[in-house]
């Protein structure tokens, strides 16, 4: 059985998460973030989760969950990989080009619900890699 289903079953049966990272998030937050990470890592920047056949969808959730469940450091490493493997290598390429559907989901599709801490992790990653501090003119 995939690890995300084992986690989900335990959570639905009221078993307490030993991991504070996952315990502090809702089911939908974890599963959505896992799916989006998994799609980017497994399928690439341009593949929409809705287009995946069921077995690829499940594989993407599992791959993303294995990363997401490890916490912020693993997610940041995944963001590094997503950015490095982006087909958009131009210096002026924006976050949508660098992070693909993950960025699109967090920027445009989560308007009605909180996606959880992955939004802040991505925001910090973008700032770290894309925001250039202008020298003060004096």
Contact map, one row per residue, 1 for C-alpha under 8 A:
111011000000000000000000000000000000000000000000000000000000000000000000000000000000000000000000000000000000000000000000000000000000000000
111111000000000000000000000000000000000000000000000000000000010000000000000000000000000000000000000000000000000000000000000000000000000000
111111100000000000000000000000000000000000000000000000000000010011000000000000000000000000000000000000000000000000000000000000000000000000
011111110000000000000000000000000000000000000000000000000000110011000000000000000000000000000000000000000000000000000000000000000000000000
111111111000000000000000000000000000000000000000000000000000000000000000000000000000000000000000000000000000000000000000000000000000000000
111111111100000000000000000000000000000000000000000000000000000000000000000000000000000000000000000000000000000000000000000000000000000000
001111111110000000000000000000000000000000000000000000000000000000000000000000000000000000000000000000000000000000000000000000000000000000
000111111111000000000000001000000000000000000000000000000000000000000000000000000000000000000000000000000000000000000000000000000000000000
000011111111100000000000000000000000000000000000000000000000000000000000000000000000000000000000000000000000000000000000000000000000000000
000001111111111100000000000000000000000000000000000000000000000000000000000000000000000000000000000000000000000000000000000000000000000000
000000111111111110000000000000000000000000000000000000000000000000000000000000000000000000000000000000000000000000000000000000000000000000
000000011111111000000000000000000000000000000000000000000000000000000000000000000000000000000000000000000000000000000000000000000000000000
000000001111111000000000000000000000000000000000000000000000000000000000000000000000000000000000000000000000000000000000000000000000000000
000000000111111100000000000000000000000000000000000000000000000000000000000000000000000000000000000000000000000000000000000000000000000000
000000000111111110000000000000000000000000000000000000000000000000000000000000000000000000000000000000000000000000000000000000000000000000
000000000110011111000010000000000000000000000000000000000000000000000000000000000000000000000000000000000000000000000000000000000000000000
000000000010001111110110000000000000000000000000000000000000000000000000000000000000000000000000000000000000000000000000000000000000000000
000000000000000111110010000000000000000000000000000000000000000000000000000000000000000000000000000000000000000000000000000000000000000000
000000000000000011111110000000000000000000000000000000000000000000000000000000000000000000000000000000000000000000000000000000000000000000
000000000000000011111111000000000000000000000000000000000000000000000000000000000000000000000000000000000000000000000000000000000000000000
000000000000000000111111100000000000000000000000000000000000000000001010000000000000000000000000000000000000000000000000000000000000000000
000000000000000010111111100001000000000000000000000000000000000000001000000000000000000000000000000000000000000000000000000000000000000000
000000000000000111111111110000000000000000000000000000000000000000000000000000000000000000000000000000000000000000000000000000000000000000
000000000000000000011111110000000000000000000000000000000000000000000000000000000000000000000000000000000000000000000000000000000000000000
000000000000000000001111111011000000000000000000000000000000000000000000000000000000000000000000000000000000000000010000000000000000000000
000000000000000000000011111111000000000000000000000000000000000000000000000000000000000000000000000000000000000000000000000000000000000000
000000010000000000000000111111100000000000000000000000000000000000000000000000000000000000000000000000000000000000000000000000000000000000
000000000000000000000000011111110000000000000000000000000000000000000000000000000000000000000000000000000000000000000000000000000000000000
000000000000000000000000111111111000000000000000000000000000000000000000000000000000000000000000000000000000000001110000000000000000000000
000000000000000000000100111111111100000000000000000000000000000010010000000000000000000000000000000000000000000000010000000000000000000000
000000000000000000000000001111111110000000000000000000000000100010000000000000000000000000000000000000000000000000000000000000000000000000
000000000000000000000000000111111111000000000000000000000000000000000000000000000000000000000000000000000000000000100000000000000000000000
000000000000000000000000000011111111100000000000000000000000000110010000000000000000000000000000000000000000000000100100000000000000000000
000000000000000000000000000001111111110000000000000000000001111110110000000000000000000000000000000000000000000000000000000000000000000000
000000000000000000000000000000111111111000000000100000001001110110000000000000000000000000000000000000000000000000000000000000000000000000
000000000000000000000000000000011111111100000000100000000001100100000000000000000000000000000000000011001000000000000000000000000000000000
000000000000000000000000000000001111111110000000000000000001101100010000000001000000000000000000000001000000000000000000000000000000000000
000000000000000000000000000000000111111111100000000000000011111110000000000000000000000000000000000000000000000000000000000000000000000000
000000000000000000000000000000000011111111111011100000001001100100000000000000000000000000000000000000000000000000000000000000000000000000
000000000000000000000000000000000001111111111010000000000000000000000000000000000100000000000000001111000000000000000000000000000000000000
000000000000000000000000000000000000111111110000000000000000001100000000000001001100000000000000000000000000000000000000000000000000000000
000000000000000000000000000000000000011111110000000000000001001000000000000000000000000000000000000000000000000000000000000000000000000000
000000000000000000000000000000000000011111111010000000000001000000000000000000000000000000000000000000000000000000000000000000000000000000
000000000000000000000000000000000000001111111110000000000000000000000000000000000000000000000000000100000000000000000000000000000000000000
000000000000000000000000000000000000001100111110000000000000000000000000000000000000011000000000101110000000000000000000000000000000000000
000000000000000000000000000000000000000000011111000000000000000000000000000000000000000000000000000110000000000000000000000000000000000000
000000000000000000000000000000000000001100111111101000000000000000000000000000000000000000000000000010000000000000000000000000000000000000
000000000000000000000000000000000000001000000111111100000000000000000000000000000000000000000000000010000000000000000000000000000000000000
000000000000000000000000000000000011001000000011111100001000000000000000000000000000000000000000000000000000000000000000000000000000000000
000000000000000000000000000000000000000000000001111100000000000000000000000000000000000000000000000000000000000000000000000000000000000000
000000000000000000000000000000000000000000000011111110000000000000000000000000000000000000000000000000000000000000000000000000000000000000
000000000000000000000000000000000000000000000001111111111000000000000000000000000000000000000000000000000000000000000000000000000000000000
000000000000000000000000000000000000000000000000001111111000000000000000000000000000000000000000000000000000000000000000000000000000000000
000000000000000000000000000000000000000000000000000111111100000000000000000000000000000000000000000000000000000000000000000000000000000000
000000000000000000000000000000000000000000000000000111111110000000000000000000000000000000000000000000000000000000000000000000000000000000
000000000000000000000000000000000000000000000000000111111111000000000000000000000000000000000000000000000000000000000000000000000000000000
000000000000000000000000000000000010001000000000100111111111100000000000000000000000000000000000000000000000000000000000000000000000000000
000000000000000000000000000000000000000000000000000001111111110000000000000000000000000000000000000000000000000000000000000000000000000000
000000000000000000000000000000000000010000000000000000111111111000000000000000000000000000000000000000000000000000000000000000000000000000
000000000000000000000000000000000111111001100000000000011111111100000000000000000000000000000000000000000000000000000000000000000000000000
000100000000000000000000000000100111111000000000000000001111111110000000000000000000000000000000000000000000000000000000000000000000000000
011100000000000000000000000000000110010000000000000000000111111111000000000000000000000000000000000000000000000000000000000000000000000000
000000000000000000000000000000000100110011000000000000000011111111100000000000000000000000000000000000000000000000000000000000000000000000
000000000000000000000000000000001111111010000000000000000001111111110000000000000000000000000000000000000000000000000000000000000000000000
001100000000000000000000000001101110010000000000000000000000111111111000000000000000000000000000000000000000000000000000000000000000000000
001100000000000000000000000000000000000000000000000000000000011111111100000000000000000000000000000000000000000000000000000000000000000000
000000000000000000000000000000000100000000000000000000000000001111111110011001000000000000000000000000000000000000000000000000000000000000
000000000000000000000000000001001100100000000000000000000000000111111111011000000000000000000000000000000000000000000000000000000000000000
000000000000000000001100000000000000000000000000000000000000000011111110000000000000000000000000000000000000000000000000000000000000000000
000000000000000000000000000000000000000000000000000000000000000001111111111000000000000000000000000000000000000000000000000000000000000000
000000000000000000001000000000000000000000000000000000000000000000111111111000000000000000000000000000000000000000000000000000000000000000
000000000000000000000000000000000000000000000000000000000000000000010111111100000000000000000000000000000000000000000000100000000000000000
000000000000000000000000000000000000000000000000000000000000000000000111111110000000000000000000000000000000000000000000000000000000000000
000000000000000000000000000000000000000000000000000000000000000000110111111111000000000000000000000000000000000000000000000000000000000000
000000000000000000000000000000000000000000000000000000000000000000110111111111100000000000000000000000000000000000000000100000000000000000
000000000000000000000000000000000000000000000000000000000000000000000001111111110000000000000000000000000000000000000000110010000000000000
000000000000000000000000000000000000000000000000000000000000000000000000111111111000000000000000000000000000000000000000000000000000000000
000000000000000000000000000000000000100010000000000000000000000000100000011111111100000000000000000000000000000000000000000000000000000000
000000000000000000000000000000000000000000000000000000000000000000000000001111111110000000000000001000000000000000000000010010000000000000
000000000000000000000000000000000000000000000000000000000000000000000000000111111111000000000000000000000000000000000000000000000000000000
000000000000000000000000000000000000000010000000000000000000000000000000000011111111100000000000000000000000000000000000000000000000000000
000000000000000000000000000000000000000110000000000000000000000000000000000001111111110000000000011000000000000000000000000000000000000000
000000000000000000000000000000000000000000000000000000000000000000000000000000111111110000000000011000000000000000000000000000000000000000
000000000000000000000000000000000000000000000000000000000000000000000000000000011111110000000000000000000000000000000000000000000000000000
000000000000000000000000000000000000000000000000000000000000000000000000000000001111111000000000000000000000000000000000000000000000000000
000000000000000000000000000000000000000000001000000000000000000000000000000000000111111110000000111100000000000000000000000000000000000000
000000000000000000000000000000000000000000001000000000000000000000000000000000000000111110000000110000000000000000000000000000000000000000
000000000000000000000000000000000000000000000000000000000000000000000000000000000000011111001000110000000000000000000000000000000000000000
000000000000000000000000000000000000000000000000000000000000000000000000000000000000011111101000010000000000000000000000000000000000000000
000000000000000000000000000000000000000000000000000000000000000000000000000000000000000111111000000000000000000000000000000000000000000000
000000000000000000000000000000000000000000000000000000000000000000000000000000000000000011111000000000000000000000000000000000000000000000
000000000000000000000000000000000000000000000000000000000000000000000000000000000000000001111100000000000000000000000000000000000000000000
000000000000000000000000000000000000000000000000000000000000000000000000000000000000000111111111110000000000000000000000000000000000000000
000000000000000000000000000000000000000000000000000000000000000000000000000000000000000000011111110000000000000000000000000000000000000000
000000000000000000000000000000000000000000000000000000000000000000000000000000000000000000001111111100100000000000000000000001000000000000
000000000000000000000000000000000000000000000000000000000000000000000000000000000000000000001111111110110000000000000000000000000000000000
000000000000000000000000000000000000000000001000000000000000000000000000000000000000011100001111111100000000000000000000000000000000000000
000000000000000000000000000000000000000000000000000000000000000000000000000000000110011110001111111100000000000000000000000000000000000000
000000000000000000000000000000000000000100001000000000000000000000000000000000100110010000000011111111100000000000000000000000000000000000
000000000000000000000000000000000000000100011100000000000000000000000000000000000000010000000011111111110000000000000000000000000000000000
000000000000000000000000000000000001000100001111000000000000000000000000000000000000000000000001001111111000000000000000000000000000000000
000000000000000000000000000000000001100100000000000000000000000000000000000000000000000000000000001111111100000000000000000000000000000000
000000000000000000000000000000000000000000000000000000000000000000000000000000000000000000000011001111111110000000000000010000000000000000
000000000000000000000000000000000000000000000000000000000000000000000000000000000000000000000001000111111111100000000000000000000000000000
000000000000000000000000000000000001000000000000000000000000000000000000000000000000000000000000000011111111110000000000000000000000000000
000000000000000000000000000000000000000000000000000000000000000000000000000000000000000000000000000001111111110000100010000000000000000000
000000000000000000000000000000000000000000000000000000000000000000000000000000000000000000000000000000111111111000000000000000000000000000
000000000000000000000000000000000000000000000000000000000000000000000000000000000000000000000000000000011111111000000000000000000000000000
000000000000000000000000000000000000000000000000000000000000000000000000000000000000000000000000000000011111111100000000000000000000000000
000000000000000000000000000000000000000000000000000000000000000000000000000000000000000000000000000000001111111111100000000000000000000000
000000000000000000000000000000000000000000000000000000000000000000000000000000000000000000000000000000000011111111000000000000000000000000
000000000000000000000000000000000000000000000000000000000000000000000000000000000000000000000000000000000000111111000000000000000000000000
000000000000000000000000000000000000000000000000000000000000000000000000000000000000000000000000000000000000011111100000000000000000000000
000000000000000000000000000010000000000000000000000000000000000000000000000000000000000000000000000000000000011111110000000000000000000000
000000000000000000000000000010011000000000000000000000000000000000000000000000000000000000000000000000000100010011111110000000000000000000
000000000000000000000000100011000000000000000000000000000000000000000000000000000000000000000000000000000000000001111110000000000000000000
000000000000000000000000000000000000000000000000000000000000000000000000000000000000000000000000000000000000000000111111100000000000000000
000000000000000000000000000000001000000000000000000000000000000000000000000000000000000000000000000000000000000000111111110000000000000000
000000000000000000000000000000000000000000000000000000000000000000000000000000000000000000000000000000000100000000111111111000000000000000
000000000000000000000000000000000000000000000000000000000000000000000000000000000000000000000000000000000000000000001111111100000000000000
000000000000000000000000000000000000000000000000000000000000000000000001001100000000000000000000000000000000000000001111111110000000000000
000000000000000000000000000000000000000000000000000000000000000000000000000100100000000000000000000000100000000000000111111111000000000000
000000000000000000000000000000000000000000000000000000000000000000000000000000000000000000000000000000000000000000000011111111100000000000
000000000000000000000000000000000000000000000000000000000000000000000000000000000000000000000000000000000000000000000001111111110000000000
000000000000000000000000000000000000000000000000000000000000000000000000000100100000000000000000000000000000000000000000111111111000000000
000000000000000000000000000000000000000000000000000000000000000000000000000000000000000000000010000000000000000000000000011111111110000000
000000000000000000000000000000000000000000000000000000000000000000000000000000000000000000000000000000000000000000000000001111111110000000
000000000000000000000000000000000000000000000000000000000000000000000000000000000000000000000000000000000000000000000000000111111110000000
000000000000000000000000000000000000000000000000000000000000000000000000000000000000000000000000000000000000000000000000000011111110000000
000000000000000000000000000000000000000000000000000000000000000000000000000000000000000000000000000000000000000000000000000001111111000000
000000000000000000000000000000000000000000000000000000000000000000000000000000000000000000000000000000000000000000000000000001111111100000
000000000000000000000000000000000000000000000000000000000000000000000000000000000000000000000000000000000000000000000000000000000111110000
000000000000000000000000000000000000000000000000000000000000000000000000000000000000000000000000000000000000000000000000000000000011111000
000000000000000000000000000000000000000000000000000000000000000000000000000000000000000000000000000000000000000000000000000000000001111100
000000000000000000000000000000000000000000000000000000000000000000000000000000000000000000000000000000000000000000000000000000000000111110
000000000000000000000000000000000000000000000000000000000000000000000000000000000000000000000000000000000000000000000000000000000000011111
000000000000000000000000000000000000000000000000000000000000000000000000000000000000000000000000000000000000000000000000000000000000001111
000000000000000000000000000000000000000000000000000000000000000000000000000000000000000000000000000000000000000000000000000000000000000111
